[in-house]
Amino acid sequence: MTALNQLGDLVQQLAERHGLRGFVETGCFEGDALALADSLGFSPMMSCDTCEHWVEIARQRVPTAEIAHLDSVTFLRSIVTELDCPSLFWLDAHYPQFYDRSQSDSKRTKLPLYEELCVIATRPSVQNDVVLCDDIRVISSGDNPVYWQALEGSVLGQTPGYFIERRFKLSDFRNVLAKTHESELLPIGEGIMAFYPR
Ligand SMILES: C[S@@+](CC[C@H](N)C(=O)[O-])C[C@H]1O[C@@H](n2cnc3c(N)ncnc32)[C@H](O)[C@@H]1O
């Protein structure tokens, strides 16, 4: 089950309140979130993944979605101006090696959240979009109440500290869309940062 399901009716309420039609995801994995978006009537639906296997699985599961075999930043750059409707962005791409042992992590792909937000901020109509960012628990900064200190040890067989992000403070993420969006930290699941149109 995707973390997006844990938001329950919120996604539907956001879609109605802000007139959201498009669904854009980074990191499709098995297609759970795309299936949810499909069931809620989002169209168009676009996603991506660095792992070809997960792209194929998600394409079979949700044939109406456009799913690119690309890293998230390249993918977002390719669609942000062409997508011309108010959209929900579900940013969920991280740790490629964890999801597919044949992949290697790079500085660009390991946790691309800040770079993804910077690309989304260039959208001409970004003020109409809603952005939800998963996995905020990994951001190690004093201003992050949902940081999981337990991640500093060895987790799920990964080397100690593998999941931790130390490059940014939570306020750095908030600031990217501060002119156009209010932000809220939802302390559910693995920590979700929500950006709503002002
Ligand atoms: C948490 S899973 C995604 C779950 C899915 N979004 C959902 O809600 O059902 C993360 C996925 O991101 C992919 N991934 C990791 N780093 C990536 C990157 N830099 N760009 C695109 N996909 C990436 C992984 O291969 C994995 O399939």
The ligand as an SDF file (V2000), in Angstrom:
LIG
                    3D

 27 29  0  0  0  0  0  0  0  0999 V2000
    8.9350    4.5020   -2.2870 C   0  0  0  0  0  0  0  0  0  0  0  0
    9.0420    3.7910   -3.8860 S   0  0  0  0  0  0  0  0  0  0  0  0
    7.7030    4.5910   -4.7110 C   0  0  0  0  0  0  0  0  0  0  0  0
    6.3150    4.1750   -4.2790 C   0  0  0  0  0  0  0  0  0  0  0  0
    5.2110    4.7760   -5.1540 C   0  0  0  0  0  0  0  0  0  0  0  0
    5.4400    6.1790   -5.3820 N   0  0  0  0  0  0  0  0  0  0  0  0
    3.8600    4.6300   -4.5170 C   0  0  0  0  0  0  0  0  0  0  0  0
    3.4000    5.5620   -3.8180 O   0  0  0  0  0  0  0  0  0  0  0  0
    3.2190    3.5950   -4.7060 O   0  0  0  0  0  0  0  0  0  0  0  0
   10.4310    4.6000   -4.5760 C   0  0  0  0  0  0  0  0  0  0  0  0
   10.6620    4.3230   -6.0680 C   0  0  0  0  0  0  0  0  0  0  0  0
   11.5180    5.3620   -6.5660 O   0  0  0  0  0  0  0  0  0  0  0  0
   12.4230    4.8150   -7.4890 C   0  0  0  0  0  0  0  0  0  0  0  0
   13.5630    5.7430   -7.5560 N   0  0  0  0  0  0  0  0  0  0  0  0
   14.5770    5.8760   -6.6910 C   0  0  0  0  0  0  0  0  0  0  0  0
   15.3350    6.9330   -6.9910 N   0  0  0  0  0  0  0  0  0  0  0  0
   14.7840    7.4900   -8.0990 C   0  0  0  0  0  0  0  0  0  0  0  0
   15.0920    8.6360   -8.8790 C   0  0  0  0  0  0  0  0  0  0  0  0
   16.1290    9.4200   -8.5690 N   0  0  0  0  0  0  0  0  0  0  0  0
   14.3080    8.9390   -9.9370 N   0  0  0  0  0  0  0  0  0  0  0  0
   13.2350    8.1450  -10.2400 C   0  0  0  0  0  0  0  0  0  0  0  0
   12.8830    7.0430   -9.5300 N   0  0  0  0  0  0  0  0  0  0  0  0
   13.6460    6.7360   -8.4660 C   0  0  0  0  0  0  0  0  0  0  0  0
   12.7430    3.4330   -6.9440 C   0  0  0  0  0  0  0  0  0  0  0  0
   13.2210    2.5700   -7.9620 O   0  0  0  0  0  0  0  0  0  0  0  0
   11.3840    3.0110   -6.3710 C   0  0  0  0  0  0  0  0  0  0  0  0
   10.6470    2.2730   -7.3260 O   0  0  0  0  0  0  0  0  0  0  0  0
  1  2  1  0
  2  3  1  0
  2 10  1  0
  3  4  1  0
  4  5  1  0
  5  6  1  0
  5  7  1  0
  7  8  2  0
  7  9  1  0
 10 11  1  0
 11 12  1  0
 11 26  1  0
 12 13  1  0
 13 14  1  0
 13 24  1  0
 14 15  1  0
 14 23  1  0
 15 16  2  0
 16 17  1  0
 17 18  1  0
 17 23  2  0
 18 19  1  0
 18 20  2  0
 20 21  1  0
 21 22  2  0
 22 23  1  0
 24 25  1  0
 24 26  1  0
 26 27  1  0
M  CHG  2   2   1   9  -1
M  END
$$$$
